[in-house]
């Protein structure tokens, strides 16, 4: 692709929130309502989000990390228990196990998708006595959905629970063995699933998260855990109430609530979530076509059905050089992620370079380039032109 004379009028980050007049009006209305927190807007957001992903229940929480922590608590992760996850994720996917005193183990990725390799998970499970591991946390990386039907088969065989980390994939899906689309977070295969509403995600609430499940007992437990372990539900009380004020703290919980203000924004964003997802997929298809003839640019899982495209990831030989070059062009790419096992904290637990060579090779070459619904075709063409220019001049 030839160099372009186009110059962007704004910085082009890898992701950007999209706030409309309708969003502003929704938050303004919430400011004038009776409740700023713990009000009816929270329950309405939960109800509509559960319907969006096809789950029975949803619990809104303060952020995705809080969602992971509450899931680990609800599944009773204990000190010394061992849980498997991917090294290609944000650290919170592993940290939630550590919060409960559990031990984190990793399985390497499928380099074609960046997803945890379930064959490697099986090998890890088979290398240890049954019962050695208690849980599995697969991550729908970049918007690509893990085959949770296959993960469920493994979990049933080896006695594991599953938490699906779907922060990157609301609206994403995989195709099951019967040819059906299985939406991320629908609860058909995982005990619990979590989502994030950070500004660069599909749905923004400022900060925020959601847990989805099809289990009524887990749903009620999560509601209690997110509010200090306290309940006011007459059906759950252990003592006879002595007045309308009565409540019980029944276990040690946390203040992980999401205010009505944030939920009002979330509801407004959710109303156009499909529109944003369609635009992400259209932009991704344009990237796929543009990079196909460019030697030296490898696209992660181009055109995969069900991809929700939180990220658009390319791999190049000179990642650092391209990253620095793009900054001079007002294009602010990002790297997702430094493998978790290479973080100093986890190296302090015994993990080291070379433990998972596939994810380490991926990390050496990956770059997330601009992808968000308000990215224009002209801006996208500029990104492609800049990347092509660099790669063609510096191909190794």
Secondary structure, 3 states (H helix, E strand, C coil): CCCCCCCCCCCEECCCCCCCHHHHHHHHHHHCCCCCCCCHHHHHHHHHHHHHHCCCEEEEECCHHHHHHHHHHHCCCCCCCEEEEECCCCCHHHHHHHHCCCEEEEECECCCCCCECHHHHHHHHHCCCCCCCCEEECECHHHCCCCHHHHHHHHHHHCCEEEEECCCCCCCEEECCCCCEEECCCCCCCCEEEEECECCCCCCCECCEEEEECCHHHHHHHHHHCECCEECCCCCCCCCCCCCCCCEECCCCCECCCCHHHHHHHHHHHCCHHHHHHHHHHHHHHHHHHHHCCCCCEECCCCCCCCCCCCEEEECCCHHHHHHHHHHCCEECECCCCCHHHCHHHHCCCCCCCCCHHHHHHHHHEEEECCCCCCCHHHHHHHHHHHHHHHHHHCC
